[in-house]
Amino acid sequence: MKTEREFAERWFGRNDEALTDAQRRVMKSTVERQPVTRNTIEVYEEHLTFGEKLSDVMASIGGSWRFIIGFCVFLCLWTVGNLWMGTNAYDPYPFIFLNLVMSMLAAIQAPIIMMAQNRQLHHDRIDAGHDYEINLKAEIEIMALHDKLDQLRNDQLVTILSRIEALSEDIRRIDQSPSKRE
């Protein structure tokens, strides 16, 4: 059986000390015939803090159609309510308090959404690394299958050649037999 050093030379073209961690994991899983796949969502979510989970929830709410429609309804009610009250309105036209509320909402919502996007980028990198490992293992498995097919073909050729040699020997013996000369 081949050693990991021989597999590293064969599959990666370098010694096993020069392999990356991902290549080592793939080589080990291939040698041990173990799957390399894993659920990257579970791996990613294991390390999230409470604040990161909260900002993800807030970003998903703030980036939804329910929020947009609800906020439009709120703006319409605010505007219509203040216009209807006339001079007794709590935020008369030009709605300066509404502008303040919207500015504060935007000031809070933008960094929360950016944090969620940064975490999504990190998760995408984890997925890309996992995809790389799966693709690498698939390539190695294909190379191993080619090696097996080449070995089978070689074994068949050796068998065929030995059978041809045996038949040739039989033909020579028949040609040289005394019954044929008479």
Secondary structure as the mmCIF struct_conf table of DSSP 4:
data_model
#
loop_
_struct_conf.conf_type_id
_struct_conf.id
_struct_conf.beg_label_comp_id
_struct_conf.beg_label_asym_id
_struct_conf.beg_label_seq_id
_struct_conf.end_label_comp_id
_struct_conf.end_label_asym_id
_struct_conf.end_label_seq_id
HELX_RH_AL_P HELX_RH_AL_P1 GLU A 4 PHE A 12
BEND BEND1 GLY A 13 ARG A 14
HELX_RH_3T_P HELX_RH_3T_P1 ASP A 16 ALA A 18
HELX_RH_AL_P HELX_RH_AL_P2 ASP A 21 VAL A 31
TURN_TY1_P TURN_TY1_P1 GLU A 32 ARG A 33
HELX_RH_AL_P HELX_RH_AL_P3 THR A 40 GLU A 45
TURN_TY1_P TURN_TY1_P2 GLU A 46 HIS A 47
HELX_RH_AL_P HELX_RH_AL_P4 PHE A 50 GLY A 62
TURN_TY1_P TURN_TY1_P3 GLY A 63 GLY A 63
BEND BEND2 SER A 64 SER A 64
HELX_RH_AL_P HELX_RH_AL_P5 TRP A 65 MET A 85
HELX_RH_3T_P HELX_RH_3T_P2 GLY A 86 ASN A 88
BEND BEND3 TYR A 90 ASP A 91
TURN_TY1_P TURN_TY1_P4 TYR A 93 PHE A 95
HELX_RH_AL_P HELX_RH_AL_P6 ILE A 96 GLN A 176
HELX_RH_AL_P HELX_RH_AL_P7 PRO A 178 ARG A 181
#
